Amino acid sequence: MTGLVLVFIADAIGSVLMYVFEKGEEGGAINTFTDALFFTTVQLLTISSQMPNPVTGPGRIVDVGLELYGLFVVTAFAGAFASFFLHVAAEKLPD
């Protein structure tokens, strides 16, 4: 449960930062908080996005941080989740 809460906190902080740094920038795609939330969530979960890359220096730094967070923390959380189900399945196998 702690891992899930941490992911939501990272998503919220990342969304606020992306909105502050990228809103209204020429050539950027983040104009509303909803855009920032979508971009941040997709970066955390898939390490990619259909939206253009951030155009400001601070926005790019936040983007790299989100990608690293997604790569290490979210995948570790997914691995723990998968491990739980493998353990449950292994217990049901006959000896």
C-alpha positions as CSV (number, residue, x, y, z in Angstrom):
1,M,0.0,0.0,0.0
2,T,2.9,2.3,0.8
3,G,4.2,1.9,-2.8
4,L,0.9,2.9,-4.3
5,V,0.7,6.0,-2.1
6,L,4.2,7.0,-3.1
7,V,3.3,6.7,-6.8
8,F,0.3,8.9,-6.3
9,I,2.4,11.5,-4.4
10,A,5.0,11.4,-7.2
11,D,2.3,11.8,-9.7
12,A,0.8,14.8,-7.9
13,I,4.1,16.6,-7.4
14,G,5.3,15.9,-10.9
15,S,2.0,17.2,-12.3
16,V,2.2,20.4,-10.3
17,L,5.8,21.0,-11.4
18,M,5.1,20.2,-15.0
19,Y,2.2,22.6,-15.0
20,V,4.2,25.4,-13.4
21,F,7.2,25.0,-15.7
22,E,5.4,24.2,-19.0
23,K,2.0,26.0,-19.0
24,G,1.6,28.3,-22.0
25,E,5.2,27.8,-23.3
26,E,5.4,28.2,-27.1
27,G,5.8,24.8,-28.7
28,G,4.7,22.9,-25.6
29,A,1.7,20.8,-25.1
30,I,1.0,21.4,-21.5
31,N,-1.6,24.2,-21.2
32,T,-3.8,23.0,-18.4
33,F,-3.3,21.1,-15.2
34,T,-5.2,18.2,-16.8
35,D,-2.5,18.1,-19.6
36,A,0.2,18.1,-16.9
37,L,-1.5,15.2,-15.0
38,F,-1.9,13.2,-18.2
39,F,1.7,13.7,-19.2
40,T,3.1,12.9,-15.7
41,T,0.9,9.8,-15.3
42,V,1.9,8.4,-18.7
43,Q,5.6,9.1,-18.0
44,L,5.4,7.3,-14.7
45,L,3.6,4.3,-16.1
46,T,5.1,3.8,-19.6
47,I,8.3,5.9,-19.9
48,S,6.8,7.5,-23.0
49,S,4.1,9.9,-24.1
50,Q,2.2,10.9,-27.2
51,M,2.7,14.5,-26.2
52,P,5.7,16.5,-27.3
53,N,8.7,16.6,-24.9
54,P,8.9,19.5,-22.4
55,V,10.3,22.7,-23.9
56,T,11.8,24.3,-20.8
57,G,14.9,23.3,-19.0
58,P,13.2,22.7,-15.6
59,G,10.4,20.8,-17.4
60,R,13.0,18.5,-19.0
61,I,14.7,17.9,-15.6
62,V,11.4,17.0,-14.1
63,D,10.6,14.7,-17.0
64,V,13.9,12.8,-16.6
65,G,13.2,12.5,-12.9
66,L,9.7,11.1,-13.7
67,E,11.2,8.6,-16.1
68,L,13.8,7.4,-13.6
69,Y,11.2,7.2,-10.9
70,G,8.9,5.2,-13.2
71,L,11.7,2.9,-14.3
72,F,12.9,2.0,-10.8
73,V,10.0,2.5,-8.4
74,V,6.9,1.6,-10.4
75,T,8.6,-1.4,-11.9
76,A,9.7,-2.6,-8.5
77,F,6.1,-2.2,-7.3
78,A,4.8,-4.2,-10.3
79,G,7.4,-6.9,-9.6
80,A,6.3,-7.2,-6.0
81,F,2.7,-7.5,-7.1
82,A,3.7,-10.2,-9.6
83,S,5.8,-12.0,-7.0
84,F,2.8,-12.1,-4.7
85,F,0.6,-13.9,-7.3
86,L,3.4,-16.3,-8.2
87,H,3.8,-17.2,-4.6
88,V,0.0,-17.8,-4.2
89,A,0.0,-19.9,-7.4
90,A,3.0,-22.0,-6.1
91,E,1.2,-22.7,-2.9
92,K,-1.7,-24.2,-4.8
93,L,0.5,-26.7,-6.7
94,P,0.5,-30.2,-5.4
95,D,3.7,-31.5,-3.8
